[in-house]
Amino acid sequence: MTSLEKNTSLVLLSISSVGMAIEGSWALKECLLKKPYLQKLFMDGNLIGPEGGVYVAEGLWNSRQLINLHMANCNIGKEGAWTLALAIS
């Protein structure tokens, strides 16, 4: 995630079906915390599970410009979905 952390103008991130797991979602969280201007996040098909969904939600907590979030088939369950809903509302 070093390249992402250095980028100061990132508004769209497309990482669908890249084989991301729980560890990757934690790294993504750390990156997203520094990107409150992200507008679109596409990460369908990464089996991050409920804990990974919570990590992504924590990363998006300060996001104020997010307009598109695609997380189909990530197996985030109710816990991940609930935390994401709170983060982006």
N, C-alpha and C positions, 0 to 999 in steps of 0.2 A: 504494500500500500504506500510505499514511499513516494511514488510519482503522484498519486492522488493527494497526498498530504501537502505536496509542494504547489499544487495547482490552486491558483487564487480566483479563478473565474469559472469554475465548474458549475454548470446549471443542469446538465443531463448526464446520468450515469446509467449505462446499459450493461448489466452483468448477468443476463439470463442464461440459465443452463451451463454454468461454468464449473459445476461440481463443488460449489461452496458448501461447506458444512459449518458446524457450530463455531469452530476456531475462526473461520473466515468472517462469520457474522460479527464476532467480537472485534476483529480488526476493522471491519466496515464501520462499526459503531464509533470507534475511536476517530476514524476519518470524518464521519458525518458530523460529529460534534464540532468540527472546525469548518463546516460548510453550511451555515444557516441559510444560504441563498440558493441551495439546490432546488430546482423546480420539478425535475422528473427523475424517478428512480425505477428502473425496470430490472427485476431480479427473479422473474418466474423460473420455476424448475430447479431451484437450489434447495435441497432437503436440509434446511437449517433447524427444523423442529421448533417446539414451543420456546425453548430457551433462546434460540437464535432469533426468533421473532421479538422476544423481549429486548435483546441486544440492539436490534435494528430500531425498535421503538425508542429506546434510550438515546440512540444516535440522532433520531429525528426530533427529539423533544424541543429543541430550540429553533427548528426549521420554521420559517415564517412565509416562505414562498413556494412550498411544495404544492403542486397542482395535480400531479400524476404519480401514483404509487401502484406498481404492478408486482404482486407477490403470489400469483397462482401456483399451485402445486409445490409449495414450500413446506407443507405439513406443520404450520405454526400452531394449529389447534386453537382452542378457545382462549387459553391464557395469552398466547402471542397476539391473537386478533384483538383481544380486549385492551392489551397494553398499547398496541398500535393505534387503536381508536382513540384512546386517551391522549396519546402523544400528538396526534395530528388534528385534534379537534380544537 
